[in-house]
Amino acid sequence: MYGATGDGDLVELKETLFAKEVDLQDFLTKHPALLAGDQMNPTDPRRFVLITAEAGVAIKEAGSDYFSLDHLFIDQDGIPTLVEVERSTDTRGRREVVGQLLEYAANACAYWNVEKLRDAFERRCKAAYLSPGDELAKLRTAPDIDPETIWEKVAQNLKQERLRLVFLSDKFSPETQRIIEFLNRQMENSEAFAVEVPQYTGGGMRTLVPRVLNPSVLQADRRAIAAGRAEAWTAERFYDDLSSLCGPEVVQVFRTIHDWAEGQPLLTTYFGRGKSDGSITVAYAGDNTVIVTLWTYGRVEIDFEYLIKSHQFKPDVKRQELRERLMSGSTLDIPEARIDKRPSIQWSDLTDAKNIKALLASVEWVAQELVSTEGAAKP
């Protein structure tokens, strides 16, 4: 491997082992991209934000932390990602290294909760003078993330024991890699990755080249690409998942909205194709402009961001009118600063008859506004 200098010269870079494990850990703390999320899932690259380094793990209810995990991240789907960093010169046996992370994961599922993780994240941000909102915004390509939605997804994943285990090293032995590949193939809710980060140095330069070593995972992704998009959710799957995640009461609330929308001539509904989270989209039947989206994690999204693309709702004043209609005669709270984003409503707020009436009336008004200007010239 060669590196180019500013003068156009080439410098030979040779693979060099890390002198200390903490060096690799420090790089990962500052640069989550070393997890190679684009290689883990080429069809939907993973983006990561650090919750905390040295995450404590208890081994009994209400017990103090017994283990210390090297790094804990979450991705854009709120999946807790547990990372253990080991140098290739680690004298421990490969079974001990793999068994250690499995033990951490088992106890994390038993004794972690979303409040513990959120508190650790906010303490890290405070210590580093960072905004928690800005940090979470790194999980999206657009800065419209709803922090509450992310934390609800984290809670959902913990409840379902959906984790990602990452073994990270500067070099893996074939034997260790084989164990991790086998482990990943046997997992249903969770997944395991071997991420190798070799270091190349020379002429005062240093280069790190992360790569995922699970061929079976990459082959599965290629098959997914060849097969096209994921299969759409069905009503049975959507409502079963919704009930298991949020309880039976929310099913009645969402069925009320869904059934009402299905009976409206100006509206159409369809199920999403999300890998982890199911959705029902309510859209204007004329051109499929999305109005609201119902999610299996129990929130109803008001899709101002999509409405802004229509001629009628491009002006701020029209989206402001929609906000006022949603809040008029109800206790719903839609922040004015988010009328170009996708703010969401917690399902429990819609158990109040006034609130669900305001929501349905507002959706109907949007459809009528869209049909009244259908065919209008775009600016």
C-alpha positions as CSV (number, residue, x, y, z in Angstrom):
1,M,0.0,0.0,0.0
2,Y,1.3,3.5,-0.9
3,G,0.3,7.0,0.3
4,A,0.7,10.1,-1.9
5,T,2.4,13.2,-0.4
6,G,1.5,16.7,-1.3
7,D,4.6,16.8,-3.6
8,G,3.2,13.9,-5.6
9,D,5.7,11.4,-4.2
10,L,4.6,7.9,-3.0
11,V,5.4,6.6,0.5
12,E,5.2,2.9,1.1
13,L,2.9,2.1,4.0
14,K,3.5,-1.2,5.8
15,E,1.0,-3.0,8.0
16,T,1.9,-2.3,11.6
17,L,0.2,-3.8,14.7
18,F,-1.2,-1.3,17.3
19,A,1.2,-0.8,20.1
20,K,-1.6,-0.5,22.7
21,E,-5.2,-1.6,22.6
22,V,-6.3,1.8,23.9
23,D,-5.0,3.4,20.7
24,L,-7.5,1.4,18.6
25,Q,-10.2,2.1,21.2
26,D,-9.6,5.9,21.0
27,F,-9.9,5.9,17.3
28,L,-13.2,4.1,17.5
29,T,-14.5,6.5,20.1
30,K,-13.8,9.4,17.9
31,H,-14.7,7.8,14.6
32,P,-17.7,5.4,14.6
33,A,-17.2,5.0,10.8
34,L,-14.5,2.5,11.7
35,L,-17.3,0.0,12.3
36,A,-17.8,-0.1,8.5
37,G,-21.6,0.1,8.6
38,D,-21.7,0.4,4.8
39,Q,-20.2,-3.1,4.6
40,M,-22.5,-4.6,7.2
41,N,-25.5,-3.7,5.1
42,P,-24.7,-2.4,1.6
43,T,-28.4,-2.0,0.8
44,D,-29.1,0.2,3.9
45,P,-25.7,1.3,5.3
46,R,-25.6,1.5,9.1
47,R,-24.8,4.8,10.7
48,F,-23.7,4.8,14.3
49,V,-23.5,7.2,17.3
50,L,-21.6,6.4,20.5
51,I,-23.7,5.9,23.6
52,T,-20.7,5.5,25.9
53,A,-17.3,3.9,26.2
54,E,-16.8,1.5,29.1
55,A,-20.5,0.7,29.3
56,G,-21.4,-0.9,32.6
57,V,-23.2,-4.3,32.6
58,A,-24.8,-5.7,35.8
59,I,-25.4,-9.4,36.5
60,K,-28.4,-9.1,38.8
61,E,-31.5,-7.0,39.1
62,A,-30.7,-3.6,40.7
63,G,-27.1,-4.7,41.0
64,S,-24.1,-2.5,40.4
65,D,-22.1,-2.8,37.2
66,Y,-20.0,-6.0,37.1
67,F,-18.7,-5.9,33.6
68,S,-17.4,-3.1,31.4
69,L,-18.1,-3.2,27.7
70,D,-15.5,-1.4,25.6
71,H,-18.1,0.6,23.5
72,L,-21.8,0.8,23.1
73,F,-23.3,2.4,20.0
74,I,-26.8,2.6,18.5
75,D,-27.6,2.7,14.8
76,Q,-30.4,4.6,12.9
77,D,-32.9,1.8,13.8
78,G,-32.1,2.1,17.5
79,I,-30.3,-1.3,17.6
80,P,-27.8,-1.4,20.5
81,T,-24.4,-2.3,19.1
82,L,-21.9,-3.9,21.6
83,V,-18.3,-3.6,20.6
84,E,-15.3,-5.4,22.1
85,V,-11.9,-4.3,20.9
86,E,-9.0,-6.8,20.9
87,R,-5.5,-6.6,19.5
88,S,-4.2,-9.6,17.6
89,T,-1.5,-9.9,20.2
90,D,-4.1,-10.5,22.9
91,T,-2.9,-13.6,24.8
92,R,-6.4,-14.8,25.7
93,G,-7.9,-17.7,23.8
94,R,-10.4,-17.0,21.1
95,R,-13.2,-18.9,23.0
96,E,-12.6,-16.5,25.9
97,V,-12.9,-13.4,23.7
98,V,-16.1,-14.6,22.0
99,G,-17.6,-15.9,25.3
100,Q,-17.0,-12.6,27.0
101,L,-19.0,-10.6,24.5
102,L,-21.8,-13.2,24.6
103,E,-21.9,-12.9,28.4
104,Y,-22.1,-9.1,28.2
105,A,-25.0,-9.4,25.7
106,A,-26.9,-11.9,27.7
107,N,-26.8,-9.7,30.8
108,A,-27.4,-6.5,28.9
109,C,-30.7,-8.0,27.6
110,A,-31.6,-9.0,31.2
111,Y,-30.7,-5.8,33.0
112,W,-30.4,-2.9,30.7
113,N,-33.3,-0.5,30.0
114,V,-33.6,2.5,27.8
115,E,-33.4,4.9,30.7
116,K,-30.0,3.6,31.7
117,L,-28.7,3.9,28.1
118,R,-30.1,7.4,27.6
119,D,-28.6,8.6,30.9
120,A,-25.2,7.3,29.9
121,F,-25.5,9.0,26.5
122,E,-26.5,12.3,27.9
123,R,-23.7,12.2,30.5
124,R,-21.2,11.5,27.7
125,C,-22.5,14.4,25.7
126,K,-22.4,16.8,28.7
127,A,-18.8,15.8,29.6
128,A,-17.8,16.5,26.0
129,Y,-19.8,19.7,25.6
130,L,-21.9,18.1,22.9
131,S,-25.6,18.5,22.1
132,P,-27.5,15.2,22.5
133,G,-29.8,16.3,19.7
134,D,-26.9,17.1,17.3
135,E,-25.3,13.7,18.1
136,L,-28.5,11.8,17.3
137,A,-29.0,13.8,14.1
138,K,-25.9,12.0,12.8
139,L,-28.0,8.9,12.4
140,R,-30.0,10.6,9.6
141,T,-28.9,12.1,6.3
142,A,-31.3,15.0,7.1
143,P,-31.4,16.8,10.5
144,D,-35.1,16.0,11.1
145,I,-34.7,13.2,13.6
146,D,-37.1,12.9,16.5
147,P,-35.0,11.9,19.6
148,E,-38.1,10.4,21.3
149,T,-38.6,8.1,18.3
150,I,-35.0,6.9,18.4
151,W,-35.2,6.1,22.1
152,E,-38.5,4.3,21.6
153,K,-36.8,2.1,19.0
154,V,-34.0,1.4,21.4
155,A,-36.5,0.3,24.0
156,Q,-38.3,-1.9,21.5
157,N,-35.0,-3.6,20.5
158,L,-34.0,-4.2,24.1
159,K,-37.4,-5.8,24.7
160,Q,-37.0,-8.0,21.6
161,E,-33.4,-8.8,22.5
162,R,-32.3,-7.4,19.1
163,L,-28.6,-6.6,19.4
164,R,-25.6,-6.3,17.2
165,L,-22.3,-7.8,18.5
166,V,-19.1,-6.5,16.9
167,F,-15.7,-8.1,17.5
168,L,-13.1,-5.5,16.4
169,S,-9.4,-6.2,16.0
170,D,-6.4,-5.2,14.0
171,K,-6.2,-8.8,12.8
172,F,-8.3,-11.9,13.2
173,S,-7.1,-15.5,13.1
174,P,-9.1,-17.8,10.7
175,E,-10.3,-19.8,13.7
176,T,-11.8,-16.8,15.4
177,Q,-13.4,-15.5,12.2
178,R,-15.0,-19.0,11.7
179,I,-16.5,-18.9,15.2
180,I,-18.0,-15.5,14.6
181,E,-19.4,-16.5,11.2
182,F,-21.0,-19.6,12.7
183,L,-22.5,-17.5,15.6
184,N,-24.0,-15.0,13.2
185,R,-25.6,-17.8,11.1
186,Q,-27.3,-19.2,14.1
187,M,-28.8,-15.9,15.3
188,E,-32.4,-14.8,14.6
189,N,-33.0,-11.5,16.4
190,S,-29.4,-10.4,16.7
191,E,-26.3,-10.5,14.5
192,A,-22.5,-10.7,15.0
193,F,-19.7,-9.2,12.9
194,A,-15.9,-9.5,12.8
195,V,-14.6,-6.1,11.8
196,E,-10.8,-6.0,11.1
197,V,-9.0,-2.6,11.2
198,P,-5.4,-3.1,10.1
199,Q,-3.1,-0.1,10.5
200,Y,-0.6,0.9,7.8
201,T,2.2,3.3,8.6
202,G,5.2,4.9,6.9
203,G,6.8,8.3,6.3
204,G,4.9,9.9,9.2
205,M,1.6,8.7,7.7
206,R,-1.0,6.4,9.2
207,T,-3.9,4.7,7.4
208,L,-6.7,2.6,8.9
209,V,-8.6,0.3,6.5
210,P,-11.8,-1.2,8.2
211,R,-13.4,-4.3,6.6
212,V,-16.1,-6.7,7.6
213,L,-14.9,-10.3,7.4
214,N,-18.3,-12.1,7.4
215,P,-18.5,-13.4,3.9
216,S,-21.8,-15.1,4.7
217,V,-23.3,-11.7,5.7
218,L,-22.1,-10.0,2.5
219,Q,-23.4,-12.8,0.4
220,A,-26.8,-12.5,2.0
221,D,-26.8,-8.8,1.2
222,R,-26.0,-9.4,-2.4
223,R,-28.9,-11.9,-2.6
224,A,-31.1,-9.2,-1.1
225,I,-30.0,-6.7,-3.7
226,A,-30.7,-9.2,-6.5
227,A,-34.1,-10.0,-5.1
228,G,-35.1,-6.3,-5.1
229,R,-37.0,-4.6,-2.3
230,A,-38.1,-6.3,0.9
231,E,-41.6,-7.7,1.1
232,A,-44.4,-5.4,2.2
233,W,-45.9,-5.8,5.6
234,T,-49.4,-7.3,5.9
235,A,-52.2,-6.2,8.2
236,E,-51.8,-9.3,10.3
237,R,-48.1,-8.8,10.8
238,F,-48.4,-5.1,11.4
239,Y,-51.0,-5.4,14.1
240,D,-49.4,-8.4,15.8
241,D,-46.1,-6.5,16.0
242,L,-47.9,-3.3,17.2
243,S,-49.7,-5.3,19.9
244,S,-46.6,-7.1,21.2
245,L,-44.6,-3.8,21.3
246,C,-47.1,-1.4,22.6
247,G,-50.0,-3.4,24.0
248,P,-53.5,-4.3,22.7
249,E,-55.0,-0.9,23.4
250,V,-53.0,0.8,20.7
251,V,-54.3,-1.7,18.1
252,Q,-57.8,-0.3,18.5
253,V,-56.6,3.3,18.1
254,F,-54.6,2.5,14.9
255,R,-57.4,0.4,13.5
256,T,-59.8,3.3,13.9
257,I,-57.5,5.5,11.9
258,H,-56.8,2.8,9.3
259,D,-60.4,1.8,8.8
260,W,-61.5,5.4,8.6
261,A,-58.9,6.2,5.9
262,E,-59.8,3.1,3.9
263,G,-63.4,4.4,3.7
264,Q,-62.4,7.9,2.4
265,P,-62.6,8.3,-1.4
266,L,-59.8,10.9,-1.5
267,L,-57.4,8.7,0.5
268,T,-55.4,5.6,-0.1
269,T,-53.4,3.4,2.4
270,Y,-50.6,1.0,1.9
271,F,-48.1,-1.0,4.1
272,G,-44.4,-0.2,4.2
273,R,-41.4,-2.5,3.5
274,G,-39.3,-1.7,6.5
275,K,-36.9,-4.4,7.7
276,S,-37.5,-3.8,11.4
277,D,-40.4,-1.3,11.8
278,G,-43.8,-1.8,10.1
279,S,-45.8,1.2,8.8
280,I,-49.1,2.1,7.3
281,T,-49.1,5.2,5.1
282,V,-52.2,7.3,4.6
283,A,-51.8,9.3,1.3
284,Y,-53.9,11.4,-1.0
285,A,-55.3,9.1,-3.7
286,G,-54.8,11.5,-6.5
287,D,-51.0,11.6,-6.6
288,N,-50.0,9.5,-3.5
289,T,-48.8,12.6,-1.5
290,V,-48.1,11.2,1.9
291,I,-50.1,12.8,4.8
292,V,-49.5,10.7,7.9
293,T,-47.7,7.4,8.7
294,L,-48.6,4.9,11.5
295,W,-45.6,3.0,12.9
296,T,-45.4,-0.3,14.9
297,Y,-43.5,1.5,17.7
298,G,-46.7,3.3,18.5
299,R,-46.4,6.8,16.9
300,V,-48.3,8.6,14.2
301,E,-46.1,10.7,12.0
302,I,-47.4,14.0,10.5
303,D,-45.6,14.2,7.2
304,F,-45.1,17.9,6.6
305,E,-41.8,17.0,4.9
306,Y,-43.7,15.2,2.1
307,L,-46.5,17.7,1.9
308,I,-44.1,20.5,1.3
309,K,-43.4,19.0,-2.1
310,S,-46.9,19.6,-3.2
311,H,-47.9,22.9,-4.8
312,Q,-50.6,23.6,-2.2
313,F,-48.6,23.0,0.9
314,K,-45.3,24.5,-0.2
315,P,-46.1,27.9,1.4
316,D,-45.4,27.9,5.2
317,V,-48.8,29.5,5.8
318,K,-50.6,26.3,4.6
319,R,-48.5,24.0,6.8
320,Q,-49.0,26.4,9.7
321,E,-52.8,26.2,9.1
322,L,-52.5,22.3,9.2
323,R,-50.7,22.6,12.5
324,E,-53.4,24.9,13.9
325,R,-56.1,22.6,12.8
326,L,-54.4,19.6,14.5
327,M,-54.2,21.5,17.8
328,S,-57.6,23.3,17.6
329,G,-59.9,21.8,20.2
330,S,-57.4,19.1,21.1
331,T,-54.4,18.7,23.5
332,L,-52.1,17.7,20.6
333,D,-48.8,19.6,20.6
334,I,-47.1,20.1,17.2
335,P,-43.9,22.3,17.5
336,E,-44.1,25.3,15.1
337,A,-40.4,24.7,14.3
338,R,-41.2,21.3,12.8
339,I,-43.7,22.2,10.1
340,D,-41.2,21.2,7.5
341,K,-40.2,18.0,9.3
342,R,-42.1,14.8,10.4
343,P,-43.2,15.4,14.0
344,S,-45.0,12.5,15.6
345,I,-47.8,11.9,18.0
346,Q,-47.7,9.2,20.7
347,W,-50.5,6.7,20.3
348,S,-51.7,7.2,23.9
349,D,-52.6,10.8,23.1
350,L,-55.1,9.5,20.5
351,T,-57.1,7.6,23.1
352,D,-58.7,11.0,23.8
353,A,-61.7,11.4,21.5
354,K,-61.0,15.1,20.9
355,N,-57.5,14.4,19.7
356,I,-58.3,11.6,17.3
357,K,-61.2,13.7,15.9
358,A,-58.8,16.6,15.3
359,L,-56.3,14.2,13.5
360,L,-58.9,12.7,11.2
361,A,-60.5,16.0,10.4
362,S,-57.1,17.5,9.6
363,V,-56.2,14.6,7.3
364,E,-59.5,15.0,5.5
365,W,-58.9,18.7,5.1
366,V,-55.5,18.1,3.6
367,A,-56.9,15.7,1.0
368,Q,-59.6,18.2,0.1
369,E,-57.0,21.0,-0.3
370,L,-54.9,18.7,-2.6
371,V,-57.8,17.8,-4.8
372,S,-58.9,21.4,-5.1
373,T,-55.6,22.3,-6.7
374,E,-54.9,19.1,-8.6
375,G,-53.3,19.9,-11.9
376,A,-52.2,23.4,-10.8
377,A,-49.0,24.5,-12.5
378,K,-45.9,23.9,-10.4
379,P,-43.7,26.9,-9.8
